[in-house]
Amino acid sequence: MSTSLYSGASGIALGVGLDGDIQGLWGGATGLMSGFAGSSPYSGSSLYLDFLTPSLDTRITFTRGSNATLVDSTGKIVYAPVNLLLQSQTFDNAAWTKSGSSIVTGAAANPVDGALNAQKLMENTSTGQHRVFNTIGIAYNASTTFCFSVYVKAAERSFVYIRLNNGGGDFVTCFVNLITGAITTVTGAGSVAATNVGNGWWRIAAIGTSATSTAVSGYVATATSGSVVSYTGDGTSGIFIWGAQLEPLTYQTTPSTYVATTSAAYYGPRFDYDPVTLAPKGLLIEEQRTNLLLYSEQFDNAAWTNSGATVTANSIAAPSGEISADTIARTTSTADAIYNTIAFTGDGVKTVSIWIKKGTSPSPLIALLDATASTYRLWADVTWSGTTPSLAFTNGSLISSTNYGNGWWRLELATTAVTAANANRLYIYAGRTGSVNGDTVYCWGAQAENATFATSYIPTVASQVTRSADVATMTGTNFSSWYNQPQGTFVASYTATADTTFRSFFEASDAARNNFVRIRAQNPTPTTALVLGEVVSGGVTQATMQPATVAIGNLTSAVTYAVNNFATALNGGTVVSDTSGSLPVGVDRLVLTGGSFFNGQTWLRSIVYYNTRLADFQLQALTA
């Protein structure tokens, strides 16, 4: 037996006599480190994807068709990285409207990598503003805070006029001196900052809160001083511009890292954090979901019928860091609630979730009433141990109660079977048993989903909002540079929520999914996980290996393959083997998400690949 799990300076185990039954265990190890970038705790691996570092490996292609939320490194709920502006560097594109101006391409080196692709905003000889602007065709909450940022450099003109606007008027406007960075003539209630990024370039950011939910625009115009934007142009003068970005913010006061766009908005991956410990949780992967509740944060809106309660809007800081959480107060002993009707789709168990914080009430109540059948599908009495909620159920059940810090808890609640066609109403009572008039509870972020478990928060206003699925793949030479067809081993670390969904955590597969190696869950419970290693060739299952069930939470699994030689291990437990089966062929991609087999919610911490069939004791050690 080899004395070391990872011996050898090249990371290739000596393996003399390691396992006589595995012929050529370490054969084909030439180029074992091919495709590996950076240091790795997994010596000898040919692929190491570390998702606890908040930067996606450049070999992975990531898409999501809409914005989404996450918990950032400060523990607050924020929007994922996003740039809503199309053609963010090509101002000559039709996505940008030109008025009194034209665009000169290749006019200067950009401020980030020095490529000669910065453009010049050049005035014409008309009288008026000489500007370019871009409008997003997306409606956000009327109270959403936006940041419009753009890199600008003086050319013949040394002043720029910046404007952040929507159909309700300007959020904020300003003039910036491109020589000194001085900001003058600011209008609106927002803020403006100019950051010197070198070589004469400034990144200018205007932040303001929208007055309406209509589309948002970002404007850039030449100016002759710190107060004059409308003038007769000379036909040649202008300023250099590059890298425009528009993004929604919660508590942030600065723009995020710039990301370029072309014909579509950029919606970035989500690296999630624990809201209390602030420890990284990994890459958040979720299926598509819709929040069926309207005005998810605005409990004073008419969408929430008030049945005798007093609602004070935007009274305290929410889990997002914004002053957007509401106070709900009891006014009478029998009528102290608000409710919102939910348009569920399909009958069955559904999930509602809401953030609550202790006020003066000892006994808030959350309920889902089927008003048509006069039946409560959910009835959860809340009591407090200090600032920690405890729930007692007459109907329904608790999926999870998650601490978000500063007294906030997200309650995820499962209903009993819902009849979707009926009038289902989510009720929030400020106080019941032991409560008196005037007692309060704080609430934020209500959500209802057609599913048996809740996902990340989806803010809504006047209509339902759908968050698209996260899709991440690795193809081409990015995949083939490390994958070994005859034999190999995957080790994956992840955290999965408890639900009844059949889903994969990753697959190495062909395009048609007739050939693959994967790790997947099957019908986990609220407390336990059933995780399988599975190999399919030509659409026929070759091996399905299920280790012993383990407690739900942070899991690490391994699956290894060679002809007639498959095995799986989970959390250092007993290895489960299968000694008969063919290998998948034509495998050409690593798929982390996307499609019906990736339903659910998962935090990926790492994926490691060895281009050899590791020994069983190694599988145990790597997953322990």
C-alpha positions as CSV (number, residue, x, y, z in Angstrom):
1,M,0.0,0.0,0.0
2,S,1.3,3.4,-0.8
3,T,2.1,5.4,2.3
4,S,0.7,8.7,0.9
5,L,-2.6,9.6,-0.8
6,Y,-0.8,12.1,-3.0
7,S,2.8,11.1,-3.3
8,G,5.2,12.4,-6.0
9,A,6.3,15.9,-6.9
10,S,4.1,15.9,-10.0
11,G,1.1,14.8,-8.0
12,I,1.1,11.4,-9.6
13,A,0.8,8.6,-6.9
14,L,3.4,6.0,-7.0
15,G,0.7,3.4,-6.3
16,V,3.0,0.4,-6.4
17,G,0.7,-2.5,-5.4
18,L,-2.1,-0.1,-4.7
19,D,-4.9,-2.2,-6.0
20,G,-4.1,-5.2,-8.1
21,D,-7.6,-5.4,-9.4
22,I,-7.3,-2.0,-11.1
23,Q,-5.1,-2.5,-14.1
24,G,-3.2,0.6,-15.2
25,L,-4.7,2.6,-12.3
26,W,-2.2,5.4,-12.9
27,G,-1.7,4.7,-16.6
28,G,-2.2,7.6,-18.9
29,A,-1.1,10.1,-16.3
30,T,1.0,12.1,-18.7
31,G,-0.3,15.6,-18.7
32,L,-2.3,15.0,-15.6
33,M,-2.2,18.6,-14.7
34,S,-3.3,19.7,-18.1
35,G,-6.0,22.4,-17.9
36,F,-5.3,23.0,-14.2
37,A,-5.0,26.7,-13.3
38,G,-3.7,27.9,-10.0
39,S,-2.8,26.0,-6.8
40,S,-5.0,23.2,-5.6
41,P,-5.3,21.2,-2.4
42,Y,-6.1,18.2,-4.6
43,S,-2.7,17.1,-5.8
44,G,-2.8,15.3,-9.1
45,S,-6.1,16.6,-10.2
46,S,-6.5,17.7,-13.8
47,L,-9.4,20.0,-13.0
48,Y,-10.1,22.0,-9.8
49,L,-13.1,24.4,-9.8
50,D,-13.2,26.4,-6.5
51,F,-16.6,28.1,-6.1
52,L,-15.8,29.5,-2.7
53,T,-13.7,32.1,-4.4
54,P,-16.2,34.7,-5.9
55,S,-14.9,34.5,-9.4
56,L,-16.1,32.0,-12.0
57,D,-13.5,30.0,-13.9
58,T,-13.2,31.6,-17.4
59,R,-13.6,28.2,-19.0
60,I,-17.2,28.1,-17.8
61,T,-20.0,29.7,-19.8
62,F,-22.7,31.1,-17.5
63,T,-26.1,32.5,-18.5
64,R,-29.3,33.4,-16.7
65,G,-32.1,35.2,-18.5
66,S,-33.1,37.6,-15.7
67,N,-31.7,39.3,-12.6
68,A,-31.6,37.5,-9.3
69,T,-30.6,38.1,-5.7
70,L,-28.0,36.7,-3.4
71,V,-26.5,37.3,0.1
72,D,-23.2,39.2,-0.3
73,S,-20.1,39.1,1.9
74,T,-21.6,41.6,4.3
75,G,-24.6,39.4,4.9
76,K,-27.1,41.7,3.0
77,I,-29.4,40.7,0.2
78,V,-28.4,42.3,-3.0
79,Y,-28.8,41.9,-6.8
80,A,-26.4,39.6,-8.6
81,P,-23.8,41.3,-10.8
82,V,-25.6,42.8,-13.8
83,N,-25.3,45.3,-16.6
84,L,-28.7,46.1,-18.1
85,L,-27.3,48.3,-20.9
86,L,-26.9,46.7,-24.3
87,Q,-23.8,47.4,-26.4
88,S,-22.1,48.8,-23.4
89,Q,-18.9,49.7,-25.3
90,T,-20.2,50.3,-28.8
91,F,-21.9,53.7,-28.6
92,D,-22.1,53.8,-32.4
93,N,-24.6,50.9,-32.2
94,A,-28.3,51.6,-32.6
95,A,-28.9,50.7,-29.0
96,W,-27.5,54.1,-28.2
97,T,-29.6,57.1,-29.4
98,K,-27.5,59.9,-30.7
99,S,-28.8,63.5,-30.5
100,G,-26.7,66.4,-31.8
101,S,-23.7,64.1,-32.0
102,S,-21.9,61.2,-33.7
103,I,-19.6,58.5,-32.6
104,V,-16.0,58.1,-33.7
105,T,-14.8,54.5,-33.3
106,G,-11.3,53.4,-32.2
107,A,-10.5,56.9,-30.9
108,A,-8.5,56.0,-27.8
109,A,-7.1,53.2,-25.6
110,N,-9.6,52.1,-23.0
111,P,-8.8,52.4,-19.3
112,V,-8.9,48.8,-18.3
113,D,-6.8,46.8,-20.7
114,G,-5.5,49.5,-23.1
115,A,-7.2,48.1,-26.2
116,L,-7.9,50.7,-28.9
117,N,-11.6,50.5,-28.6
118,A,-12.7,53.5,-26.7
119,Q,-14.9,55.8,-28.7
120,K,-15.4,59.6,-29.1
121,L,-18.6,61.4,-28.5
122,M,-18.3,64.2,-31.1
123,E,-20.7,67.2,-31.2
124,N,-22.2,68.3,-34.5
125,T,-23.0,72.0,-35.4
126,S,-26.5,72.0,-34.1
127,T,-27.7,74.1,-31.1
128,G,-28.7,72.1,-28.1
129,Q,-27.4,69.1,-26.2
130,H,-24.8,66.8,-27.9
131,R,-25.5,63.5,-26.2
132,V,-25.8,59.8,-26.4
133,F,-28.2,57.7,-24.3
134,N,-29.4,54.2,-23.8
135,T,-32.8,53.1,-22.3
136,I,-33.4,49.7,-20.8
137,G,-36.7,48.0,-21.7
138,I,-37.2,46.6,-18.2
139,A,-39.6,47.8,-15.6
140,Y,-38.3,47.7,-12.0
141,N,-39.9,48.6,-8.7
142,A,-40.8,52.2,-8.4
143,S,-38.5,52.6,-5.4
144,T,-35.5,50.8,-7.0
145,T,-32.1,52.5,-6.6
146,F,-30.0,52.4,-9.8
147,C,-26.4,53.2,-10.6
148,F,-25.4,54.5,-14.0
149,S,-21.6,54.5,-14.5
150,V,-19.4,55.3,-17.5
151,Y,-15.7,55.8,-18.2
152,V,-15.0,59.3,-19.6
153,K,-11.8,61.2,-20.7
154,A,-11.3,64.7,-21.9
155,A,-10.6,65.3,-25.6
156,E,-11.3,68.8,-27.0
157,R,-14.0,69.2,-24.4
158,S,-13.1,68.8,-20.8
159,F,-16.5,68.7,-19.2
160,V,-19.2,66.0,-19.3
161,Y,-22.9,66.1,-18.4
162,I,-24.3,62.8,-16.8
163,R,-28.0,62.1,-16.4
164,L,-29.9,59.2,-14.9
165,N,-33.5,59.3,-15.9
166,N,-36.8,57.4,-16.2
167,G,-40.3,58.3,-17.3
168,G,-40.9,59.9,-13.9
169,G,-38.1,62.4,-14.5
170,D,-34.4,62.7,-13.6
171,F,-33.1,60.7,-10.6
172,V,-29.9,62.8,-10.7
173,T,-27.9,64.9,-13.1
174,C,-24.4,66.5,-12.8
175,F,-21.4,68.1,-14.5
176,V,-17.9,66.7,-14.1
177,N,-14.6,68.4,-14.8
178,L,-12.6,65.8,-16.6
179,I,-9.3,67.4,-15.7
180,T,-9.8,67.8,-12.0
181,G,-12.7,65.4,-11.3
182,A,-14.7,68.3,-9.7
183,I,-18.5,67.7,-9.6
184,T,-20.8,70.7,-10.0
185,T,-24.5,71.6,-10.6
186,V,-25.9,68.4,-9.2
187,T,-29.7,68.0,-9.3
188,G,-32.0,65.4,-7.8
189,A,-31.8,63.5,-4.6
190,G,-29.1,61.1,-5.7
191,S,-25.3,61.0,-5.4
192,V,-22.5,61.4,-7.9
193,A,-18.9,60.3,-7.7
194,A,-15.9,60.6,-10.1
195,T,-13.0,58.1,-9.6
196,N,-9.7,58.7,-11.2
197,V,-8.7,55.4,-12.9
198,G,-5.5,56.7,-14.6
199,N,-4.3,58.0,-17.9
200,G,-6.9,60.8,-17.8
201,W,-9.8,58.5,-17.4
202,W,-12.6,58.9,-14.8
203,R,-15.2,56.4,-13.9
204,I,-18.3,58.6,-13.2
205,A,-21.2,57.0,-11.2
206,A,-24.6,58.6,-10.7
207,I,-26.9,56.9,-8.2
208,G,-30.6,57.6,-7.7
209,T,-33.9,56.1,-6.8
210,S,-36.6,55.7,-9.5
211,A,-39.8,57.6,-9.1
212,T,-41.8,55.2,-11.3
213,S,-41.5,51.6,-12.6
214,T,-41.0,52.7,-16.2
215,A,-37.8,52.1,-18.2
216,V,-34.5,53.7,-17.1
217,S,-32.0,55.7,-19.2
218,G,-28.4,56.7,-18.8
219,Y,-27.2,59.9,-20.7
220,V,-23.8,61.2,-21.5
221,A,-23.3,64.7,-23.1
222,T,-20.5,67.0,-23.9
223,A,-20.4,70.3,-21.9
224,T,-18.5,73.5,-22.2
225,S,-18.3,74.2,-18.5
226,G,-19.5,72.9,-15.2
227,S,-23.0,74.3,-15.9
228,V,-23.5,74.5,-19.7
229,V,-24.7,71.5,-21.6
230,S,-26.8,73.2,-24.4
231,Y,-24.8,75.1,-26.9
232,T,-23.9,75.4,-30.6
233,G,-21.3,72.7,-31.5
234,D,-18.3,73.2,-33.7
235,G,-18.6,69.8,-35.5
236,T,-15.3,68.3,-34.3
237,S,-14.9,68.6,-30.5
238,G,-15.9,65.9,-28.1
239,I,-14.9,63.5,-25.2
240,F,-13.8,59.9,-25.1
241,I,-16.2,57.4,-23.6
242,W,-16.1,53.7,-22.8
243,G,-17.7,51.0,-20.6
244,A,-21.2,52.1,-19.6
245,Q,-23.1,50.2,-17.0
246,L,-26.6,50.3,-15.4
247,E,-27.3,48.2,-12.4
248,P,-29.9,48.1,-9.5
249,L,-28.5,48.5,-6.0
250,T,-29.7,47.8,-2.5
251,Y,-27.5,49.3,0.2
252,Q,-24.4,49.9,-2.0
253,T,-23.0,53.3,-2.7
254,T,-20.5,52.5,-5.5
255,P,-20.8,50.8,-8.9
256,S,-19.7,47.2,-9.1
257,T,-17.0,45.8,-11.4
258,Y,-17.7,46.7,-15.0
259,V,-18.8,43.9,-17.3
260,A,-19.2,44.3,-21.0
261,T,-22.4,43.6,-23.0
262,T,-23.3,43.2,-26.6
263,S,-26.7,42.2,-27.8
264,A,-28.0,41.1,-24.4
265,A,-27.9,42.3,-20.8
266,Y,-25.4,40.6,-18.5
267,Y,-26.7,38.6,-15.6
268,G,-23.8,37.2,-13.6
269,P,-23.3,34.2,-11.4
270,R,-24.2,34.3,-7.7
271,F,-21.6,33.6,-5.1
272,D,-23.6,33.3,-1.9
273,Y,-22.6,33.9,1.7
274,D,-24.0,32.9,5.1
275,P,-25.9,36.0,6.3
276,V,-24.7,35.6,9.9
277,T,-21.2,34.0,9.8
278,L,-20.4,35.6,6.4
279,A,-18.7,32.4,5.4
280,P,-18.8,31.7,1.6
281,K,-21.4,29.1,0.7
282,G,-20.4,28.8,-3.0
283,L,-22.0,29.2,-6.4
284,L,-25.8,29.3,-6.0
285,I,-27.6,27.3,-8.6
286,E,-31.4,27.5,-8.8
287,E,-34.2,26.4,-11.1
288,Q,-36.6,28.9,-12.7
289,R,-39.1,30.2,-10.2
290,T,-41.8,32.8,-10.0
291,N,-42.9,34.9,-7.0
292,L,-46.7,34.9,-7.2
293,L,-47.2,37.6,-4.6
294,L,-47.5,41.2,-5.8
295,Y,-45.9,44.1,-4.0
296,S,-43.7,41.7,-2.0
297,E,-42.2,44.5,0.1
298,Q,-44.9,47.1,0.0
299,F,-47.4,45.9,2.6
300,D,-49.2,49.3,2.6
301,N,-50.1,48.8,-1.1
302,A,-53.7,48.1,-2.1
303,A,-52.7,44.7,-3.3
304,W,-52.6,43.8,0.4
305,T,-56.1,44.1,1.8
306,N,-56.0,45.8,5.2
307,S,-58.3,44.2,7.8
308,G,-57.9,46.5,10.7
309,A,-54.1,46.6,11.0
310,T,-51.9,49.7,10.9
311,V,-49.0,49.5,8.3
312,T,-46.1,51.9,8.6
313,A,-44.1,51.7,5.4
314,N,-40.3,51.8,5.2
315,S,-39.9,52.0,8.9
316,I,-36.7,50.1,9.6
317,A,-33.7,48.6,7.8
318,A,-34.5,45.4,5.8
319,P,-32.2,42.4,5.3
320,S,-31.1,44.2,2.1
321,G,-29.7,47.1,4.2
322,E,-32.3,49.5,2.8
323,I,-34.9,51.2,4.9
324,S,-37.7,49.3,3.2
325,A,-39.1,47.0,5.9
326,D,-42.7,47.7,7.1
327,T,-44.2,47.7,10.6
328,I,-47.6,45.9,11.0
329,A,-49.5,46.9,14.1
330,R,-52.5,45.4,15.8
331,T,-55.4,47.8,16.2
332,T,-58.3,45.6,17.5
333,S,-58.6,42.2,19.0
334,T,-60.3,40.6,16.0
335,A,-59.2,42.6,13.0
336,D,-55.4,43.1,12.9
337,A,-54.3,41.5,9.7
338,I,-53.3,42.2,6.1
339,Y,-53.8,39.7,3.3
340,N,-52.8,39.2,-0.3
341,T,-54.5,36.8,-2.8
342,I,-52.1,34.3,-4.5
343,A,-52.8,32.9,-8.0
344,F,-51.3,29.5,-7.6
345,T,-50.9,27.2,-10.6
346,G,-51.8,23.5,-10.1
347,D,-53.1,21.9,-7.0
348,G,-50.9,20.5,-4.2
349,V,-48.4,21.5,-1.6
350,K,-47.1,25.1,-2.0
351,T,-44.5,27.2,-0.3
352,V,-44.7,30.7,1.1
353,S,-41.8,32.6,2.8
354,I,-41.4,35.9,4.5
355,W,-38.8,37.8,6.6
356,I,-40.0,38.7,10.1
357,K,-38.4,40.6,13.0
358,K,-39.7,40.8,16.6
359,G,-41.5,44.0,17.4
360,T,-43.7,44.4,20.6
361,S,-46.1,41.6,19.7
362,P,-45.6,38.3,21.5
363,S,-47.6,36.3,19.0
364,P,-47.7,37.1,15.3
365,L,-49.5,34.7,13.0
366,I,-49.0,33.7,9.4
367,A,-51.8,31.9,7.7
368,L,-53.0,30.8,4.2
369,L,-56.7,30.8,3.9
370,D,-58.6,29.0,1.1
371,A,-61.4,31.5,1.2
372,T,-63.5,29.4,-1.3
373,A,-63.4,26.3,0.9
374,S,-63.2,28.3,4.2
375,T,-60.2,26.2,5.1
376,Y,-56.8,27.2,6.4
377,R,-54.0,25.5,4.4
378,L,-51.4,27.1,6.6
379,W,-51.8,28.3,10.2
380,A,-48.5,29.1,12.0
381,D,-48.5,30.8,15.4
382,V,-45.2,32.6,16.1
383,T,-43.8,33.0,19.6
384,W,-40.3,34.3,20.5
385,S,-37.4,33.1,22.5
386,G,-35.5,36.4,22.8
387,T,-35.5,37.5,19.1
388,T,-35.6,33.9,17.8
389,P,-39.0,32.9,16.4
390,S,-40.6,29.6,17.3
391,L,-43.6,28.2,15.3
392,A,-46.5,26.0,16.3
393,F,-48.7,24.7,13.4
394,T,-52.3,24.0,13.2
395,N,-51.9,23.4,9.5
396,G,-48.8,23.4,7.3
397,S,-45.2,22.9,8.4
398,L,-41.9,24.7,8.7
399,I,-39.3,24.0,6.0
400,S,-36.7,26.3,7.5
401,S,-36.2,29.2,9.8
402,T,-33.0,31.0,8.7
403,N,-31.2,33.7,10.7
404,Y,-30.3,36.7,8.6
405,G,-28.8,38.8,11.4
406,N,-30.0,42.0,13.1
407,G,-33.1,40.2,14.4
408,W,-34.4,39.1,10.9
409,W,-35.5,35.6,10.2
410,R,-36.7,34.1,7.0
411,L,-39.5,31.7,7.6
412,E,-40.1,29.1,4.8
413,L,-43.5,27.5,5.2
414,A,-45.1,24.6,3.4
415,T,-48.9,24.5,3.0
416,T,-51.2,21.6,3.1
417,A,-52.7,20.7,-0.3
418,V,-53.9,23.8,-2.1
419,T,-56.7,24.0,-4.6
420,A,-55.2,26.5,-7.1
421,A,-58.5,27.6,-8.6
422,N,-59.8,28.8,-5.2
423,A,-59.2,32.2,-3.6
424,N,-56.0,31.5,-1.5
425,R,-55.0,34.4,0.7
426,L,-51.8,34.9,2.6
427,Y,-52.6,36.6,6.0
428,I,-50.1,38.3,8.3
429,Y,-51.5,39.0,11.8
430,A,-49.6,41.4,14.0
431,G,-50.7,39.6,17.2
432,R,-53.0,37.0,18.5
433,T,-52.8,35.2,21.9
434,G,-51.5,37.4,24.6
435,S,-51.2,40.4,22.3
436,V,-52.7,43.8,22.9
437,N,-53.7,46.7,20.7
438,G,-50.7,48.5,19.4
439,D,-48.4,45.4,19.3
440,T,-46.1,45.3,16.3
441,V,-44.2,42.9,14.0
442,Y,-41.7,43.9,11.3
443,C,-42.1,42.2,7.9
444,W,-40.3,42.2,4.5
445,G,-39.9,40.1,1.4
446,A,-43.1,38.0,1.1
447,Q,-42.9,35.2,-1.5
448,A,-45.2,32.5,-2.8
449,E,-44.0,29.7,-5.1
450,N,-45.5,26.8,-6.9
451,A,-43.2,24.3,-5.3
452,T,-42.5,22.4,-2.1
453,F,-39.5,24.5,-1.0
454,A,-38.6,28.2,-1.3
455,T,-35.8,29.7,-3.3
456,S,-33.9,33.0,-3.2
457,Y,-35.9,36.2,-2.9
458,I,-37.6,37.6,-6.0
459,P,-38.8,41.2,-5.5
460,T,-42.2,42.1,-7.1
461,V,-44.4,45.1,-7.6
462,A,-47.5,45.2,-9.8
463,S,-47.0,41.8,-11.4
464,Q,-45.5,38.4,-10.8
465,V,-41.8,38.2,-11.4
466,T,-39.9,35.1,-12.8
467,R,-36.3,34.4,-12.1
468,S,-34.7,32.4,-14.9
469,A,-32.7,29.2,-14.2
470,D,-28.9,29.5,-13.7
471,V,-27.1,27.7,-16.5
472,A,-23.4,26.9,-16.5
473,T,-21.5,24.7,-18.9
474,M,-17.9,23.9,-20.0
475,T,-17.4,22.7,-23.6
476,G,-14.9,22.4,-26.4
477,T,-11.2,22.3,-25.5
478,N,-12.0,23.8,-22.1
479,F,-13.5,20.4,-21.4
480,S,-11.4,18.0,-23.5
481,S,-8.1,19.4,-22.2
482,W,-8.7,17.6,-18.9
483,Y,-11.4,14.9,-19.4
484,N,-10.2,11.3,-19.9
485,Q,-12.6,8.9,-21.8
486,P,-11.2,5.5,-20.5
487,Q,-11.2,6.3,-16.8
488,G,-11.6,9.1,-14.4
489,T,-12.9,10.3,-11.0
490,F,-15.1,13.3,-10.0
491,V,-15.2,14.7,-6.5
492,A,-17.9,17.3,-5.8
493,S,-18.6,19.4,-2.7
494,Y,-22.0,21.0,-2.4
495,T,-24.9,22.0,-0.2
496,A,-28.4,21.1,-1.2
497,T,-31.7,22.1,0.2
498,A,-34.1,19.4,1.4
499,D,-36.9,18.8,-1.2
500,T,-38.5,16.0,-3.1
501,T,-36.8,16.8,-6.4
502,F,-34.8,14.4,-8.5
503,R,-31.8,16.4,-9.7
504,S,-28.2,16.3,-10.8
505,F,-25.5,18.4,-9.1
506,F,-23.3,18.1,-12.2
507,E,-23.0,15.9,-15.3
508,A,-20.2,15.1,-17.8
509,S,-22.3,14.2,-20.8
510,D,-22.9,14.4,-24.5
511,A,-25.2,16.9,-26.1
512,A,-28.2,14.5,-26.1
513,R,-27.6,13.2,-22.6
514,N,-27.5,9.6,-23.8
515,N,-24.0,9.2,-22.2
516,F,-23.0,10.7,-18.9
517,V,-21.3,10.4,-15.6
518,R,-23.0,12.3,-12.8
519,I,-23.8,12.8,-9.1
520,R,-27.5,13.3,-8.4
521,A,-30.0,13.4,-5.5
522,Q,-33.1,11.3,-5.3
523,N,-36.0,12.2,-3.0
524,P,-34.1,13.8,-0.1
525,T,-36.1,14.4,3.1
526,P,-36.0,17.5,5.3
527,T,-33.2,15.9,7.3
528,T,-31.5,13.3,5.1
529,A,-30.0,13.1,1.7
530,L,-30.0,10.2,-0.8
531,V,-27.2,10.9,-3.3
532,L,-26.2,8.6,-6.1
533,G,-23.3,8.1,-8.4
534,E,-24.6,7.2,-11.9
535,V,-23.1,6.2,-15.3
536,V,-25.2,5.9,-18.5
537,S,-23.9,4.7,-21.9
538,G,-26.0,4.9,-25.0
539,G,-29.1,5.7,-23.0
540,V,-28.7,2.6,-20.9
541,T,-27.9,2.8,-17.2
542,Q,-24.5,1.0,-16.5
543,A,-24.2,1.8,-12.8
544,T,-26.4,3.4,-10.2
545,M,-24.7,3.4,-6.8
546,Q,-26.3,4.7,-3.7
547,P,-24.2,5.1,-0.5
548,A,-25.8,5.2,2.9
549,T,-28.2,8.1,3.5
550,V,-26.6,11.0,5.4
551,A,-27.8,14.1,7.1
552,I,-28.7,17.0,4.9
553,G,-26.2,19.8,4.8
554,N,-22.6,20.1,3.4
555,L,-22.0,17.0,1.3
556,T,-19.0,15.7,-0.6
557,S,-19.4,12.9,-3.2
558,A,-17.1,11.0,-5.5
559,V,-18.0,9.0,-8.6
560,T,-15.3,7.1,-10.5
561,Y,-15.4,5.1,-13.7
562,A,-13.5,2.6,-15.8
563,V,-14.7,-0.4,-17.8
564,N,-16.5,-2.8,-15.4
565,N,-15.2,-0.8,-12.5
566,F,-17.4,2.0,-11.1
567,A,-17.7,3.3,-7.5
568,T,-19.2,6.1,-5.4
569,A,-18.5,7.5,-2.0
570,L,-20.3,10.1,0.1
571,N,-19.0,12.0,3.1
572,G,-16.2,9.4,3.8
573,G,-18.7,6.5,4.1
574,T,-18.5,3.0,2.7
575,V,-17.7,2.9,-1.0
576,V,-20.4,1.4,-3.2
577,S,-19.1,-0.4,-6.3
578,D,-20.4,-1.8,-9.5
579,T,-18.2,-4.2,-11.4
580,S,-20.1,-4.6,-14.6
581,G,-20.8,-1.9,-17.3
582,S,-19.7,-0.1,-20.4
583,L,-18.3,3.5,-20.5
584,P,-20.2,6.5,-21.8
585,V,-19.0,7.7,-25.2
586,G,-18.9,11.1,-26.9
587,V,-18.8,12.9,-23.6
588,D,-17.9,16.5,-24.5
589,R,-19.2,18.9,-21.8
590,L,-19.5,19.5,-18.1
591,V,-22.9,20.7,-17.2
592,L,-23.6,22.3,-13.8
593,T,-27.2,23.5,-14.4
594,G,-29.9,23.9,-17.0
595,G,-32.7,21.6,-18.0
596,S,-35.2,19.5,-16.1
597,F,-32.5,17.3,-14.5
598,F,-31.1,20.3,-12.6
599,N,-34.2,21.4,-10.7
600,G,-33.7,22.5,-7.1
601,Q,-31.4,24.7,-5.2
602,T,-27.7,23.9,-4.7
603,W,-24.6,25.7,-3.5
604,L,-21.6,24.2,-5.3
605,R,-18.3,24.6,-3.3
606,S,-15.9,22.7,-5.6
607,I,-15.6,20.2,-8.4
608,V,-12.4,18.2,-8.8
609,Y,-11.5,15.7,-11.5
610,Y,-8.7,13.1,-11.7
611,N,-8.1,11.5,-15.1
612,T,-7.7,8.1,-13.6
613,R,-9.9,5.6,-11.6
614,L,-8.9,6.3,-8.0
615,A,-8.8,3.5,-5.5
616,D,-11.7,3.1,-3.1
617,F,-9.7,4.2,0.0
618,Q,-8.9,7.4,-1.9
619,L,-12.6,8.0,-2.6
620,Q,-13.3,7.7,1.1
621,A,-10.4,10.1,2.0
622,L,-11.4,12.7,-0.6
623,T,-15.0,12.8,0.6
624,A,-14.5,12.6,4.3
